Amino acid sequence: MQKCRWHAYHSSSELEQAAAKAILHAAALAIKLRGTFTIVLAGGTTPRKVYELLREADADWAAWHVYFGDERCLPPADVERNSRMAAQAWLDHVAIPASQIHPIPAELGAVNAARSYEETLAAIDQFDLVLLGLGEDGHTASLFPNHDCGSTPDAPATLAVFDAPKPPAQRVSLSAHRLSAARQVMFLVTGEAKRQAIHDWRKNMAIPAAAIVPPTGVDVYLEAGLQQG
């Protein structure tokens, strides 16, 4: 059963500032305790604005190791790629070593990319922080309603997706089980279109976002108005 902590903010700007601060705090703590910080990035508009704030931060970037929760099967330079967005907004502008940034090689096709990324993740027991978004239909990463989210203990770390309900149809996603192997999970949710998904989530309906069940629970950063109705 998922444990949620709901953090409501009066504006998207306030939410983005709070999220960036929380990410930097998690990084500082992980580096102090373990010497490195492993983070999984989300795509989407809200995360992009948070990444732009992180771009201006003073952090121990050399200790950061960056992974991705999902990716579209498009060429590496395509503007619709999550890795491309994160690079433009943030990663190309800070001193994280290139060898510590691990994009999903989705240009290989869903099957080969999923297999390759599973090998990339094999050495990591727990991520320090996983960032996720929420779609209007309750999806997160590329885990969609009426699709296998990979929630069981024997689920693979990565899933090849062939029939995503929004283009492109081919994607690669970390499974719900793998995304749950984290010390901290943060959802970033803004936009009026997410109201129904939040309503369903708070009513304990089985949306894909509810399949992320880390031992410590999840923190949901959302605009205050989305809790109404």
Contacts in CASP RR format, 6 or more apart in sequence:
PFRMAT RR
TARGET T0000
AUTHOR 0000-0000-0000
METHOD contacts of the structure
MODEL  1
MQKCRWHAYHSSSELEQAAAKAILHAAALAIKLRGTFTIVLAGGTTPRKV
YELLREADADWAAWHVYFGDERCLPPADVERNSRMAAQAWLDHVAIPASQ
IHPIPAELGAVNAARSYEETLAAIDQFDLVLLGLGEDGHTASLFPNHDCG
STPDAPATLAVFDAPKPPAQRVSLSAHRLSAARQVMFLVTGEAKRQAIHD
WRKNMAIPAAAIVPPTGVDVYLEAGLQQG
1 213 0 8 1.000
2 210 0 8 1.000
2 211 0 8 1.000
2 212 0 8 1.000
2 213 0 8 1.000
2 217 0 8 1.000
2 218 0 8 1.000
3 216 0 8 1.000
3 217 0 8 1.000
3 218 0 8 1.000
4 201 0 8 1.000
4 202 0 8 1.000
4 217 0 8 1.000
4 218 0 8 1.000
4 219 0 8 1.000
4 220 0 8 1.000
5 217 0 8 1.000
5 218 0 8 1.000
5 219 0 8 1.000
5 220 0 8 1.000
6 202 0 8 1.000
6 220 0 8 1.000
6 222 0 8 1.000
6 227 0 8 1.000
7 18 0 8 1.000
7 219 0 8 1.000
7 220 0 8 1.000
7 221 0 8 1.000
7 222 0 8 1.000
8 222 0 8 1.000
8 223 0 8 1.000
8 224 0 8 1.000
8 225 0 8 1.000
8 226 0 8 1.000
8 227 0 8 1.000
9 15 0 8 1.000
9 18 0 8 1.000
9 221 0 8 1.000
9 222 0 8 1.000
9 223 0 8 1.000
9 224 0 8 1.000
10 223 0 8 1.000
10 224 0 8 1.000
11 223 0 8 1.000
12 46 0 8 1.000
12 49 0 8 1.000
12 190 0 8 1.000
12 191 0 8 1.000
12 223 0 8 1.000
15 46 0 8 1.000
15 188 0 8 1.000
15 190 0 8 1.000
15 221 0 8 1.000
15 222 0 8 1.000
15 223 0 8 1.000
16 46 0 8 1.000
16 49 0 8 1.000
16 50 0 8 1.000
16 53 0 8 1.000
17 53 0 8 1.000
18 221 0 8 1.000
19 50 0 8 1.000
19 186 0 8 1.000
19 188 0 8 1.000
19 221 0 8 1.000
20 50 0 8 1.000
20 53 0 8 1.000
20 54 0 8 1.000
20 57 0 8 1.000
22 186 0 8 1.000
22 219 0 8 1.000
22 221 0 8 1.000
23 39 0 8 1.000
23 50 0 8 1.000
23 54 0 8 1.000
23 129 0 8 1.000
23 131 0 8 1.000
23 186 0 8 1.000
24 54 0 8 1.000
24 57 0 8 1.000
24 59 0 8 1.000
26 37 0 8 1.000
26 39 0 8 1.000
26 128 0 8 1.000
26 129 0 8 1.000
26 184 0 8 1.000
27 37 0 8 1.000
27 39 0 8 1.000
27 59 0 8 1.000
27 60 0 8 1.000
27 63 0 8 1.000
27 64 0 8 1.000
27 128 0 8 1.000
27 129 0 8 1.000
28 59 0 8 1.000
28 60 0 8 1.000
30 36 0 8 1.000
30 37 0 8 1.000
30 38 0 8 1.000
30 128 0 8 1.000
30 129 0 8 1.000
30 183 0 8 1.000
31 37 0 8 1.000
31 60 0 8 1.000
31 63 0 8 1.000
34 128 0 8 1.000
35 63 0 8 1.000
36 63 0 8 1.000
36 64 0 8 1.000
36 65 0 8 1.000
37 63 0 8 1.000
37 64 0 8 1.000
37 65 0 8 1.000
37 128 0 8 1.000
37 129 0 8 1.000
38 65 0 8 1.000
38 67 0 8 1.000
38 124 0 8 1.000
38 127 0 8 1.000
38 128 0 8 1.000
38 129 0 8 1.000
39 64 0 8 1.000
39 65 0 8 1.000
39 66 0 8 1.000
39 67 0 8 1.000
39 127 0 8 1.000
39 128 0 8 1.000
39 129 0 8 1.000
39 130 0 8 1.000
39 131 0 8 1.000
40 67 0 8 1.000
40 68 0 8 1.000
40 69 0 8 1.000
40 127 0 8 1.000
40 129 0 8 1.000
40 130 0 8 1.000
40 131 0 8 1.000
40 174 0 8 1.000
40 179 0 8 1.000
40 182 0 8 1.000
41 47 0 8 1.000
41 51 0 8 1.000
41 66 0 8 1.000
41 67 0 8 1.000
41 68 0 8 1.000
41 69 0 8 1.000
41 82 0 8 1.000
41 86 0 8 1.000
41 131 0 8 1.000
42 69 0 8 1.000
42 82 0 8 1.000
42 131 0 8 1.000
42 132 0 8 1.000
42 133 0 8 1.000
42 141 0 8 1.000
42 188 0 8 1.000
43 70 0 8 1.000
43 82 0 8 1.000
43 85 0 8 1.000
43 86 0 8 1.000
43 133 0 8 1.000
44 82 0 8 1.000
44 85 0 8 1.000
44 133 0 8 1.000
45 190 0 8 1.000
46 133 0 8 1.000
46 188 0 8 1.000
46 189 0 8 1.000
46 190 0 8 1.000
47 86 0 8 1.000
47 131 0 8 1.000
47 133 0 8 1.000
47 188 0 8 1.000
48 85 0 8 1.000
48 86 0 8 1.000
48 89 0 8 1.000
50 131 0 8 1.000
50 188 0 8 1.000
51 85 0 8 1.000
51 86 0 8 1.000
51 89 0 8 1.000
51 90 0 8 1.000
51 91 0 8 1.000
52 89 0 8 1.000
52 90 0 8 1.000
54 90 0 8 1.000
54 94 0 8 1.000
55 89 0 8 1.000
55 90 0 8 1.000
55 93 0 8 1.000
55 94 0 8 1.000
59 94 0 8 1.000
61 94 0 8 1.000
61 95 0 8 1.000
61 96 0 8 1.000
62 95 0 8 1.000
62 96 0 8 1.000
62 97 0 8 1.000
64 96 0 8 1.000
64 100 0 8 1.000
65 100 0 8 1.000
65 102 0 8 1.000
66 86 0 8 1.000
66 91 0 8 1.000
66 96 0 8 1.000
66 100 0 8 1.000
66 101 0 8 1.000
66 102 0 8 1.000
67 102 0 8 1.000
67 120 0 8 1.000
67 121 0 8 1.000
67 124 0 8 1.000
67 127 0 8 1.000
68 82 0 8 1.000
68 83 0 8 1.000
68 86 0 8 1.000
68 102 0 8 1.000
68 103 0 8 1.000
68 104 0 8 1.000
69 82 0 8 1.000
69 104 0 8 1.000
69 130 0 8 1.000
69 132 0 8 1.000
69 141 0 8 1.000
69 173 0 8 1.000
69 174 0 8 1.000
69 179 0 8 1.000
70 82 0 8 1.000
70 104 0 8 1.000
70 141 0 8 1.000
70 142 0 8 1.000
70 143 0 8 1.000
70 171 0 8 1.000
70 172 0 8 1.000
70 173 0 8 1.000
70 174 0 8 1.000
71 81 0 8 1.000
71 82 0 8 1.000
71 83 0 8 1.000
71 103 0 8 1.000
71 104 0 8 1.000
71 106 0 8 1.000
71 113 0 8 1.000
71 142 0 8 1.000
71 171 0 8 1.000
71 172 0 8 1.000
72 78 0 8 1.000
72 80 0 8 1.000
72 81 0 8 1.000
72 82 0 8 1.000
72 106 0 8 1.000
72 168 0 8 1.000
72 170 0 8 1.000
72 171 0 8 1.000
73 106 0 8 1.000
73 107 0 8 1.000
73 109 0 8 1.000
73 110 0 8 1.000
73 113 0 8 1.000
73 168 0 8 1.000
73 170 0 8 1.000
73 171 0 8 1.000
73 172 0 8 1.000
74 80 0 8 1.000
74 81 0 8 1.000
74 106 0 8 1.000
74 107 0 8 1.000
74 168 0 8 1.000
75 81 0 8 1.000
75 107 0 8 1.000
76 83 0 8 1.000
76 84 0 8 1.000
76 103 0 8 1.000
76 107 0 8 1.000
77 84 0 8 1.000
78 84 0 8 1.000
79 85 0 8 1.000
80 168 0 8 1.000
81 103 0 8 1.000
81 106 0 8 1.000
83 103 0 8 1.000
83 104 0 8 1.000
91 101 0 8 1.000
102 117 0 8 1.000
102 120 0 8 1.000
104 113 0 8 1.000
104 117 0 8 1.000
104 172 0 8 1.000
105 112 0 8 1.000
105 113 0 8 1.000
105 116 0 8 1.000
105 117 0 8 1.000
106 113 0 8 1.000
106 170 0 8 1.000
106 171 0 8 1.000
106 172 0 8 1.000
107 113 0 8 1.000
108 116 0 8 1.000
109 160 0 8 1.000
109 170 0 8 1.000
109 172 0 8 1.000
110 160 0 8 1.000
110 161 0 8 1.000
110 162 0 8 1.000
110 170 0 8 1.000
110 171 0 8 1.000
110 172 0 8 1.000
111 160 0 8 1.000
113 158 0 8 1.000
113 160 0 8 1.000
113 172 0 8 1.000
114 156 0 8 1.000
114 158 0 8 1.000
114 159 0 8 1.000
114 160 0 8 1.000
114 172 0 8 1.000
115 158 0 8 1.000
117 157 0 8 1.000
117 158 0 8 1.000
117 172 0 8 1.000
117 174 0 8 1.000
118 156 0 8 1.000
118 157 0 8 1.000
118 158 0 8 1.000
121 157 0 8 1.000
121 158 0 8 1.000
121 174 0 8 1.000
121 178 0 8 1.000
122 157 0 8 1.000
125 181 0 8 1.000
126 181 0 8 1.000
126 182 0 8 1.000
126 183 0 8 1.000
127 181 0 8 1.000
127 182 0 8 1.000
127 183 0 8 1.000
128 182 0 8 1.000
128 183 0 8 1.000
128 184 0 8 1.000
129 182 0 8 1.000
129 183 0 8 1.000
129 184 0 8 1.000
129 185 0 8 1.000
129 186 0 8 1.000
130 179 0 8 1.000
130 182 0 8 1.000
130 184 0 8 1.000
130 185 0 8 1.000
130 186 0 8 1.000
130 212 0 8 1.000
130 214 0 8 1.000
131 186 0 8 1.000
131 188 0 8 1.000
132 140 0 8 1.000
132 141 0 8 1.000
132 179 0 8 1.000
132 185 0 8 1.000
132 186 0 8 1.000
132 187 0 8 1.000
132 188 0 8 1.000
132 209 0 8 1.000
132 212 0 8 1.000
133 140 0 8 1.000
133 141 0 8 1.000
133 187 0 8 1.000
133 188 0 8 1.000
133 189 0 8 1.000
133 209 0 8 1.000
134 140 0 8 1.000
134 187 0 8 1.000
134 189 0 8 1.000
134 194 0 8 1.000
134 197 0 8 1.000
134 198 0 8 1.000
134 201 0 8 1.000
134 209 0 8 1.000
135 194 0 8 1.000
135 197 0 8 1.000
136 193 0 8 1.000
136 194 0 8 1.000
136 196 0 8 1.000
136 197 0 8 1.000
137 144 0 8 1.000
137 145 0 8 1.000
137 165 0 8 1.000
137 197 0 8 1.000
137 207 0 8 1.000
138 145 0 8 1.000
138 197 0 8 1.000
138 200 0 8 1.000
138 201 0 8 1.000
138 207 0 8 1.000
138 208 0 8 1.000
138 209 0 8 1.000
139 145 0 8 1.000
139 207 0 8 1.000
139 208 0 8 1.000
139 209 0 8 1.000
140 187 0 8 1.000
140 208 0 8 1.000
140 209 0 8 1.000
140 212 0 8 1.000
141 173 0 8 1.000
141 174 0 8 1.000
141 179 0 8 1.000
142 159 0 8 1.000
142 161 0 8 1.000
142 164 0 8 1.000
142 171 0 8 1.000
142 172 0 8 1.000
142 173 0 8 1.000
143 149 0 8 1.000
143 150 0 8 1.000
143 159 0 8 1.000
143 173 0 8 1.000
143 175 0 8 1.000
143 176 0 8 1.000
143 208 0 8 1.000
143 211 0 8 1.000
144 161 0 8 1.000
144 164 0 8 1.000
144 165 0 8 1.000
144 208 0 8 1.000
145 207 0 8 1.000
145 208 0 8 1.000
147 161 0 8 1.000
147 163 0 8 1.000
147 208 0 8 1.000
148 159 0 8 1.000
149 175 0 8 1.000
149 176 0 8 1.000
149 208 0 8 1.000
149 211 0 8 1.000
150 156 0 8 1.000
150 159 0 8 1.000
150 175 0 8 1.000
150 176 0 8 1.000
150 177 0 8 1.000
150 211 0 8 1.000
151 175 0 8 1.000
151 176 0 8 1.000
151 177 0 8 1.000
151 211 0 8 1.000
152 177 0 8 1.000
153 177 0 8 1.000
155 175 0 8 1.000
155 176 0 8 1.000
155 177 0 8 1.000
155 178 0 8 1.000
156 175 0 8 1.000
156 178 0 8 1.000
157 174 0 8 1.000
157 175 0 8 1.000
157 177 0 8 1.000
157 178 0 8 1.000
158 172 0 8 1.000
158 173 0 8 1.000
158 174 0 8 1.000
158 175 0 8 1.000
158 178 0 8 1.000
159 172 0 8 1.000
159 173 0 8 1.000
159 174 0 8 1.000
159 175 0 8 1.000
160 170 0 8 1.000
160 172 0 8 1.000
161 169 0 8 1.000
161 170 0 8 1.000
161 171 0 8 1.000
161 172 0 8 1.000
161 173 0 8 1.000
162 169 0 8 1.000
162 170 0 8 1.000
163 169 0 8 1.000
164 170 0 8 1.000
164 171 0 8 1.000
176 208 0 8 1.000
176 211 0 8 1.000
176 212 0 8 1.000
176 213 0 8 1.000
179 185 0 8 1.000
179 212 0 8 1.000
180 211 0 8 1.000
180 212 0 8 1.000
180 213 0 8 1.000
180 214 0 8 1.000
181 214 0 8 1.000
182 214 0 8 1.000
183 214 0 8 1.000
183 216 0 8 1.000
184 214 0 8 1.000
184 216 0 8 1.000
184 219 0 8 1.000
185 212 0 8 1.000
185 214 0 8 1.000
185 216 0 8 1.000
185 217 0 8 1.000
185 218 0 8 1.000
185 219 0 8 1.000
186 218 0 8 1.000
186 219 0 8 1.000
186 220 0 8 1.000
186 221 0 8 1.000
187 209 0 8 1.000
187 218 0 8 1.000
187 219 0 8 1.000
187 220 0 8 1.000
187 221 0 8 1.000
187 222 0 8 1.000
188 221 0 8 1.000
189 198 0 8 1.000
189 220 0 8 1.000
189 221 0 8 1.000
189 222 0 8 1.000
189 223 0 8 1.000
189 226 0 8 1.000
190 222 0 8 1.000
190 223 0 8 1.000
191 223 0 8 1.000
191 226 0 8 1.000
192 226 0 8 1.000
194 222 0 8 1.000
194 226 0 8 1.000
195 225 0 8 1.000
195 226 0 8 1.000
195 229 0 8 1.000
197 207 0 8 1.000
197 209 0 8 1.000
198 222 0 8 1.000
198 226 0 8 1.000
198 227 0 8 1.000
199 229 0 8 1.000
200 207 0 8 1.000
201 207 0 8 1.000
201 209 0 8 1.000
201 210 0 8 1.000
202 227 0 8 1.000
204 210 0 8 1.000
212 218 0 8 1.000
END
